[in-house]
Structure formats: structure tokens, C-alpha cells
């Protein structure tokens, strides 16, 4: 056979050998590409993928149903919800305090108006804590402020459980400091002091008369402080006569009738504050006008 043919045959064999040597190289590149895809594309939750075909799956993507919790119980609240509320002009009201507030919120569920007391475009967030004392008020409000936007109206009913626990002078100083800090913490909210209610029994003293005098002193100081900050107050005058039908058997908490009166007072002052604007509101506060 001529040399030229041998040369051609050698070249052909070389080409075949080259192709054999390239096969593992292609496989290596394919493996590397596949591995990279696995790294770059993490698995997607709730997505059905067909393992028998390299084509994309035509099965629909399974999406978990969303769960919406009504009211201000949401931890953060979506921006969509906030924008909807702003568009609808929903007024935010917080009522915070002791077990009086807690029991009133429970009683409101059985009323026609419900938790929002039937007030149009208004959402009331009840925050009642059994045994709450004045020193716990500001820390609790700081926590709540991380969860919800500042309210339009902030109603405070707290301090009765502190009477007799500490000296009256110290309590009044604590009251002033607390209310001033709350005013700074909620500069856009209308503060409302809800008068501490009378009791037939006091936890830290058997001297009912002395405790009642201290209660009235705290209410007077709180009203002066809140109105000086542009706020308002609720006197709950129905309870001044200490009508036994307004109170629970324990002489501290309220009966069904008492809760109805308490809720009616809250409803009246919220409705008034949300309707009165500008100079009229300032004149009413300057004159010492109050509700209930």
C-alpha cells in the first residue's frame, strides 16, 4: 500500500481516537453544567416537577392559601392593608388598662355594635390586662407601638391597682412622668384619661374613705395633665353614687349593667373626638368640657 494511504489511514485513526478521547470530556462538561443548575436553582416550594421528562412540567403550581387575621391582631400588617385603610378613612382607637378594660372588651362582643361599638369607620383595639399597675403602662405601649401604627385616639384606664401599693406622692409623680412620656411617644394621638372607678373593696387597704380620696386625687391630677397636653377625659359619672347594681359581687369589677355604662361612655367620647375638629375642639378642652 502506498505511504500516502498509510498516512491517510493513520490520520483517520487519529481522528477516531480523538473523538473517543473527547467523549468523557463532553460528559464532564455536561455533569458540571447540571451540577451548576442544581446549585443556582434551589427547589421551589409547592411546585410539581415531572421527573420522567426534561421538559418543563405543565402541572399547575400549588400555592398555599393565604390566611388573613382581621383587626389589629396582625403582627406587622401589610402595606396593602394600610393603604386600603387610609383610603377608607378608618379611625384607630386604642383602649388600654386593667381588668376593667379587659372585661369591657369581652362584654362588647355581646352588644350589637361589637368590639367597635358600632362606630362607623372606626376600629377599636382593646388592650386589657388583669392586675395591671401604672408602672406597666408605658412599657406595654412601647411594645404595642411596634405592632401597630399610632392610634388616632388613645384611651387610658390604669392606676387603680397602684393605689395603696405605693405612697400617693410617689404615685402622682409616676403618673405625671408616665403621661408626659406617652404624649411624646404618641404626638399625633389624642390622649383620653378614663377616670378610675370607685370600689367597695380595695386590695391594699381596708380604709375605703382614704382610698376613695386618693382615687379622686389621682383623677384630678390626670385630668389636669391630659388637658394641658390637648387631650380629653371621661368622668364616668354614673359610678359616683356607687350604685351596687353597677358592680360585680366582688365590689371591684363591673356587672353587665356597669359594663354597658362604661362602654357607652367610651362610645360617646370617641364619637365626639372623631367628629369635632380644629378650634371647636380646642375651645371645648380649654373650657374643661368632658364627656359622661
ABEGO torsion letter per residue (X at the ends): XBAAAAAAAAAAAAAAAAAAAAAAAAAAAAAAAAAAAAAABBBBBGBBBBAABABBBABBBBBBBBBBBBEAABAAEBAAAAAAAAAAGBBBBBBBEBAAAAAAAAAAAABAAEAAGGBBGBBBBBBBBBGBBAAAAAAAAAAAAAABBBBABBBBBBGAAABGABBAAAAAAAAAAAAAAAAAABAABBBBBBBBBBBABBAABABAAAAAAAAAAAAAAAAAAAAAAGBBBBAGAAAAAGBAAABBAAGABBBAAAAAAAAAAAAAAAAAAAABBEAAAAAAAAAGBBBX
